[in-house]
Amino acid sequence: MPFPPIQLISSRDAIAAGDFPKIHRRPISNAPETPLPLRSILPSIALTKHKLKQLDSICLVREQRANGQQQLAFNARPFVLCGLPLRRPPTAQQVHRRRNGKFFLHIVAHPDFGLPYGQDRLIPIWIATLAVRQKNSVVRFRAAAEILEFFHLSKDGRHYRRIVEGFQRVFAATIFFGTEEQAGTNQMIDCARFHFFDSVHLWFSNPEMQDQPATNGENVIALSKSFHDEIDQHRIPVEREVLAALANAPGVLDFYVWLVWKSFTLRGHTARIPLLGPSGLAAQLGNAPYAVERTFRLTLQRRLRTVMALWPDCPANLSGDGGSLIIRTSTNSAICRTSGDGVSTAGRKLYAQRRGE
């Protein structure tokens, strides 16, 4: 039985006047329609190019993890336990302080360059990754723009200048990292002072020519012994594509790397970490001081949603009262799933024990 025709009515006045809007139908054709490019319809479905790039990153990360084909990057323990500044500090601020339980981190800036901040944290990660791959404290690479390729950043003048300035801030900074413990009336401080690099030999070309190899020689960076020893003994492996997806969000990047490290070190236990206070999460990461708990809680909720999109099995959630972050042991993080040079002997043994090998 055929369906009755459907009429479109615009208003009651139109009904009374019998003036109905006309319906124009497109002629039916047997020729197949040419599909529109996806990016041309993004505005009509409220999907920006930035959101599309995020979805591409999420799909890539999950596919690599499902196939066990993650590419790894490495970070040094001091900057996992205590983060660098997220935003450019005031010019007058020459010292950055962070604390994580008994661990403390102080970074002293060079007066000409200021403190490392923001995307500057990508530079130690990239250099640490090269040192692990090349198995040497002196790393060599073709062009300084390779760091942009590694983190999927645009190779334009703005990002290029940002990396050049970042190398200057990182090279000139002095780091104090150690522990401070109180035993009754006695206080014990165990501290080391070091810098990232002993020497830097870099060739920077014009942004328009950054795809070309350096013509005057290779780029060479000699890591300081303390920094190289820290990487060699306590490196933290994380998934490169996750870092690339978060390269423009340093706060979320710090939170992800910290979660990977923390969930591995729990070794079967559960941790409940307060958000604020002397031993709170806000004091550990590179955040600005938070006077209101609700402000930091909302920020942490947003970061946790982003991390869980890239790591669905992330073993962390906020407590019912919203005052703490609850973290459980993870058996599927980059640390647990890495073998060979990607993780320490203790990490490989723990992973084998968990799998019953």
N, C-alpha and C positions, 0 to 999 in steps of 0.2 A: 504494500500500500504506500503510495507516494506521500511524503511529508507535505503539509500545507506550506505555502510560501510565507516567508518571514518579512515583515515590513518594519522599517525603522521610523520611529516617531520622535520628532525633535521637541515638541512642546504641545500643551493643550490647545493653544491658539492655532497651531498648525493643523491640529486634528479638526477643529471646528471649521477651518477654512478649506479643509481638504487639500492643503498644500503640503505634501510629503516630500522629504528630500529625495532626490534621485540617486540611484545606486548605479555607478559606472563599473562595469565588469571588464576586465582585461580579456582580450580574445584568447581563446584556448589554442595552444600550439603544441605540437608533438615534439618540437625541438627542445632538447635538454637545456636548462638554464645554466649559465656560466656561474660557478660558485664565487661569491665575493671573498676577497682576502679577509682573514680574521681581523687584522688590525683596523680595517676600514669600518667594521661594525662595532668596535669597542665602545665608542661613546653611546651607542643606542642600547647597550646592555650594561652601562655603568661600570665598565671594567677598564681601568687606565692601563697604560703601558707598564707603569711601575708594578701594578698588581699582577699583570700577566707575567712579568719577569719573576716575581716572587713565586707564582705558581709553577713556572718552569724550574726554578731552583728546588722547590719542594719535591716535584716529581723526580728530578735527577737524583737528589739525595736519597729518597726512599728506594729508588730503583737500584742504586749502587749498594745500599745497605742490604737489600733483599738478596742481591747476587754475591754479597761478600767481596765487592770490588771497590771499597772506599779508598780514595787517595788521602794520604795522611799529611798533616802538618804538625809542627811541634812548638810548644811554648815552654818557657822556663818557669820553674816553680814560684819564684818570688812574685811574678806578675799574674799568677793564677791565684795565689793566696791573698794578695793585696793589689788592687787595680791601679792603673795610671789615671790621671784626671780625664774626665769625659769631654770637657769643654776647655777652651783656652783660659787658663787662670789669669787673674789680673797681673799687669806688668810688674807690680811691686812684689808679687808673691814669688819667692825664689825656692821655697821648700814645699814639697808635697808629702804628707804623712798619712799612712794607713796602718790599721792594726787588725790582726786576725788571731784572737786568743793570745797565745804566748808569742806569736810571730809579729814582727813589725817591719815596715818598709818606709824608708825616708829617701826621697829623691831630691837632690840639690841641683838647681839649674845653673847653666852658664849665663852670666849677666847679659851677654850679647844675643843669646838665642831663646832663652826662656825654657820653661818646663815642657817635656814631651806631653802630648795630650791627643785625644781623639784618635784619628787614624794613624797617628805615630806608633800605636801599639802593633800595627801590622808589620812594621820593620823588624823588630826583634823576633817575631814569629817566623817571618820569611828567612831571615839569616839563620835562625836556629834550625829551620828545616833544611837549608842548604848544608849546614855543618853536619847534620845527621846523615844526609844523603851522600855527601862527599867524604864523610868520615875524616874530617880534617878541621883544625881550628882556624885555618886560612881558607876562606871560601872565594871562589872565582865564578864570574858570570859574564855573559856577553854584553848585556845592556841594562842600565838601571831601570828601564821601562818594563823589564821582566816581572817586577813586583806587581805592576798594574795588571799584567796578563794573569799572574798567579791568582789574584783575587777578583778577576773579571771586572776591573775598574776601567772606565773609559780612558783611552790614551789621548787625552786632550791636554791643552795647556794648563788648565786649572789643576787637574789631578797631578800632572807632572811637576808643577811648581810646588805643590803640597808635599810631594814625596821628597823633593830636594831639600825643602826647609825642614822636613821631618828628620832626615838623615843628620842635619846639623844639630838639631835639638837632642837627638838620641846619642850622637857621638860625644857631645859636650857634657852630658849629664853624669853626675856621680851618684851611686846607689849605696845605701846602707841597709843591709838586710840581716836580721838575726832574731834571737829569742830573748825574752825577758821573763824570768820566773821569780816568784816570791815564796820562800820556804820559811815560814815563821817570821823571825826578825831579820833573816838573811835574804838578800837579793842577788840573783845571778843573772848576768847579761852576757850573752854569747853573740857577737856581732862581727860581720865582715863588711869591708868597704870595697867596692869594685866599680868598674865602668863597663859599658857594653863592648867597646872595640878599642884595641890598641892603636890601630892605624886604619885609615880609609883611603883608597885610591880609586876614585870614581870619575868617569867621563860623562858629562851631561851635555847632550846636544839639544838643538831646538826641538820643541814639541812636534813640529811637522816632520822632523827627521828621526823620531824616536824609534821607528821600526827598523832603522838601519843599524848594523853593528858599529860599535865604537871603532873609529879608524886609527886612533892613536895608541891603542893598547887595550888589554882586558881590564875589567873592574876587579879589584882585589880588596877584601876586607879581612883584617886579622882580628879575631876575637880575643878579648882579654882572657887570661888563664882562668880567672875566677868564673867568668861568664860561661866559658866553654866547659869547665868542670861541672857547673850547675846543670847545663844542658845534658852533658854526658851521663851524669849520675841521677838526675831527677827530672828528665824531660817528660812532658805531658803530651801524649798523642791525641789529636782531635781530627775530625773529618774536615778535609780541605774545603769541600763544597759547602759545608755549613758555614765555615768562616767567610767564604766568598759571598754567601747570601746575606751575611750580617755585617759585611765590611763597612757599610754606611750607617750602622747602628752600634757604636762601640759599647754602649751600656748592655745591650742584649748579647753581644759577642762575649763580653766579660762574664756575664751570668751563665751562658752556655758552657764556656770552658771551665768555670768554677764548678758547675753541676757535674760535668763529666769527671773531674778530679775527685770531688767530694763523694759522689755515689760509689766510686771505686774504693776509696780508702775506708769506707765504713765496714767492709769485710763481714757482711751478714747482719750488721746492726742497723738500727734506725736512729737518726739524729733529728733533734728538734731545735732549730736555731732561731732565736728571737730576731725580729726585724730591726729593732732599734736598741740603743744602749751600748755600753763599752765593748761588748762582745757580739753585738748585733750584725746583721748582714750589711746594713748601710755603712758601717764602719770598715768593712772589708773591701767592698767594691769601690770603684772610682767615682762614687756619687758625691754631689754637693751635700752639705749637711742638711738633714731633714728634721725640722722642728715638729712637724705634725705627722703622726704615724699613718693617718689615713692617706696622706699624699704619697708616701713611699709604698704603702700597700697597693694602691691603685697602679703605680708604676710597675711594681713587681708582678701584678696580675697580668698586665699587658705583655711584659717580657716573657712570662711563663707561657702564655698562649702562643707567642711567636716561636719559642723553643719547642713546644710540643707539636707544632705544625711540622717542624723539621725532624723531630725526634719523638714520635708518638708514644714510645715506651718510657719516656722520661720519668724517673721514679720520684717525683717531687710534687707536692701540693701544699697549699696554704692550710693552716689549722682552722678548726671551726670558728674560733674567736678572731681569726685574722691577724693574730699577733706573732705567729711563728711560721717558719717554713719547715715542713716535715720532709725528710729525704730518706730514702731506703737504698739498699744496695742494688747496683745495676750489674747485670751480667751480659749486657749487649752494647756497652759503650765502646768507643774507639780503643780505649785502653785494654779492655778484655778481649777484643776481637783481633788484636794485632799480634803478630809473631815476628821473630827475627829481630831486626834492628829497631822495630817500631815500639818495643816495650822492654821494660827491665826483666831480668830473670825472675824476680819475685812475682811480677805480673803474669808471666807465662805459667809459673807453677800454680798460682792461684786460679787462673783460668782452667788449667788442666784438672785441678781438684774439683772445680765446680761441674765440669763435664764428666767427671768420673774416669778420667784417663790415667 
